[in-house]
């Protein structure tokens, strides 16, 4: 039987593991101002007088507006004013603002610390910051009953034979996967690509080590359809899709998203029908656009019901390798080996856990784990798959609605509106997770 | 607008021909009842779990001019809690996302109207007028609260009946309020292409007349 190889979108550039034990425990706390009318501290306002106002005049104005006592900030010259009991903050602000000597007056707004994981290498994950992951995590981290099938080279998810479970999965449980290359139920990764991709989706997060994943509370399912060289066959890819959508656990179908960081330029009817079955089963399918730098989008990314994902760099500019075309739907961080725009001393690529491919090839060992920089649309796609899983966890359950929410909330890049190089733009899960109010 | 003009015209014609000579007087009233966001019905049903309206209450100050005509200024408050949702298209399902939301609709209006059979125990009236309607929406997503406020011009037409002749009387009133451009520029109201947050309301009224 003639077997047609699928060209895996694997321009993954392997760099030495980055080991930074001295970064352990590093924690960044970001402070963000809420919106102007958001919550504020009761009984306090902040006031800044014009420099021409005298001290006695300032004190009189503070009293007139309902101030009980005030302390002046050592820098900036503004006062933090405690109000008399019964004086509403809004009233006091209005009174101060009506005084011509007042430069500005505002409530003492409550600031909100976004969830920032304490994983010691998190600061190298510019990609997660780029798509607003910390704000997304304030809203949704994923739910365990929403599973993402990673149809790829497998995942280093278990200790089995020569294979080892990657260290930064925490206590994550994996759904029973399948290995269509070797024909068994142990979909272990023998390449390292699938583990890296899966780690972007769901690496253990806020556990003090390694890096973070985006939808780290969702479940993962390893489905191996590509071999140790990153090559696979159409029949196995289609079978992998069907396995994921038909998998049941406790009478339910937990797989709601399929990530395929793979592709071929062949518009296969078998594959088209498989992704249509996924759509009919309520499963969102996400795929990489391809790494040839050409004006064509690989299949399955090019199918209408599949979210085709291209790659941008840290500047939100399309990477040279990212395929584009009318079928492209979104872009996400894929990285660029040649750039260090954030000046962190490392190339702007995607850092996740996996094992050394070289060690695996040379020594047949699959336990040489580390944190590796990869680049490619393979790395971009799992950002979108994770975002889709977060939306489903939040309550948007139909594939077409998930797509619409992701497209409508994307940051428009390139030409105005949808265009062939950026699709609808950069995925922004936090914006999508907000949903719609009456007018906003 | 046609309804308003018709109402005012009718009030004027009937007023000039009125033979009743009710006394002038100051009136205050309080109302409570149901407000339906008829003009944004789909949007309201989406965020309010299938309901298009809710409780409204308010009050007003009026003056009876003595020939059946009256003028009044009044305020109402509609405030209802719901949640943020996602709607793919107007015919699609509503996905509830669990982020709490509150919507306030607060018309402040002036009415010119005419009371038929002033001084009778049962006295119907009609009226119409305009003013402003304030719309405030707040929602909390992931611990951060966002608020938006806007005020737009609006108009109304109403019919009602007052029962009782003394200082204290009761009544019922039905009103239609239109407040264009208060919706439709984002959120679910943009999906449903609904740009007016107005609609019908039905309220009961308690009325106190000074100097009777």
Boltz contact constraints between the chains, C-beta under 6 A:
constraints:
  - contact:
      token1: [A, 34]
      token2: [B, 144]
      max_distance: 6.0
  - contact:
      token1: [A, 35]
      token2: [B, 146]
      max_distance: 6.0
  - contact:
      token1: [A, 37]
      token2: [B, 147]
      max_distance: 6.0
  - contact:
      token1: [A, 38]
      token2: [B, 145]
      max_distance: 6.0
  - contact:
      token1: [A, 39]
      token2: [B, 145]
      max_distance: 6.0
  - contact:
      token1: [A, 112]
      token2: [B, 143]
      max_distance: 6.0
  - contact:
      token1: [A, 112]
      token2: [B, 144]
      max_distance: 6.0
  - contact:
      token1: [A, 138]
      token2: [B, 142]
      max_distance: 6.0
  - contact:
      token1: [A, 138]
      token2: [B, 143]
      max_distance: 6.0
  - contact:
      token1: [A, 139]
      token2: [B, 141]
      max_distance: 6.0
  - contact:
      token1: [A, 139]
      token2: [B, 142]
      max_distance: 6.0
  - contact:
      token1: [A, 394]
      token2: [B, 97]
      max_distance: 6.0
  - contact:
      token1: [A, 395]
      token2: [B, 95]
      max_distance: 6.0
  - contact:
      token1: [A, 395]
      token2: [B, 96]
      max_distance: 6.0
  - contact:
      token1: [A, 395]
      token2: [B, 97]
      max_distance: 6.0
  - contact:
      token1: [A, 396]
      token2: [B, 86]
      max_distance: 6.0
  - contact:
      token1: [A, 396]
      token2: [B, 95]
      max_distance: 6.0
  - contact:
      token1: [A, 401]
      token2: [B, 88]
      max_distance: 6.0
  - contact:
      token1: [A, 404]
      token2: [B, 88]
      max_distance: 6.0
  - contact:
      token1: [A, 405]
      token2: [B, 86]
      max_distance: 6.0
  - contact:
      token1: [A, 434]
      token2: [B, 141]
      max_distance: 6.0
  - contact:
      token1: [A, 435]
      token2: [B, 84]
      max_distance: 6.0
  - contact:
      token1: [A, 435]
      token2: [B, 85]
      max_distance: 6.0
  - contact:
      token1: [A, 435]
      token2: [B, 86]
      max_distance: 6.0
  - contact:
      token1: [A, 435]
      token2: [B, 97]
      max_distance: 6.0
  - contact:
      token1: [A, 436]
      token2: [B, 85]
      max_distance: 6.0
  - contact:
      token1: [A, 436]
      token2: [B, 86]
      max_distance: 6.0
  - contact:
      token1: [A, 436]
      token2: [B, 187]
      max_distance: 6.0
  - contact:
      token1: [A, 436]
      token2: [B, 188]
      max_distance: 6.0
  - contact:
      token1: [A, 437]
      token2: [B, 84]
      max_distance: 6.0
  - contact:
      token1: [A, 437]
      token2: [B, 101]
      max_distance: 6.0
  - contact:
      token1: [A, 437]
      token2: [B, 137]
      max_distance: 6.0
  - contact:
      token1: [A, 437]
      token2: [B, 139]
      max_distance: 6.0
  - contact:
      token1: [A, 437]
      token2: [B, 187]
      max_distance: 6.0
  - contact:
      token1: [A, 438]
      token2: [B, 43]
      max_distance: 6.0
  - contact:
      token1: [A, 438]
      token2: [B, 47]
      max_distance: 6.0
  - contact:
      token1: [A, 438]
      token2: [B, 103]
      max_distance: 6.0
  - contact:
      token1: [A, 438]
      token2: [B, 137]
      max_distance: 6.0
  - contact:
      token1: [A, 438]
      token2: [B, 187]
      max_distance: 6.0
  - contact:
      token1: [A, 438]
      token2: [B, 189]
      max_distance: 6.0
  - contact:
      token1: [A, 439]
      token2: [B, 137]
      max_distance: 6.0
  - contact:
      token1: [A, 439]
      token2: [B, 183]
      max_distance: 6.0
  - contact:
      token1: [A, 439]
      token2: [B, 186]
      max_distance: 6.0
  - contact:
      token1: [A, 439]
      token2: [B, 187]
      max_distance: 6.0
  - contact:
      token1: [A, 439]
      token2: [B, 189]
      max_distance: 6.0
  - contact:
      token1: [A, 440]
      token2: [B, 148]
      max_distance: 6.0
  - contact:
      token1: [A, 440]
      token2: [B, 186]
      max_distance: 6.0
  - contact:
      token1: [A, 440]
      token2: [B, 187]
      max_distance: 6.0
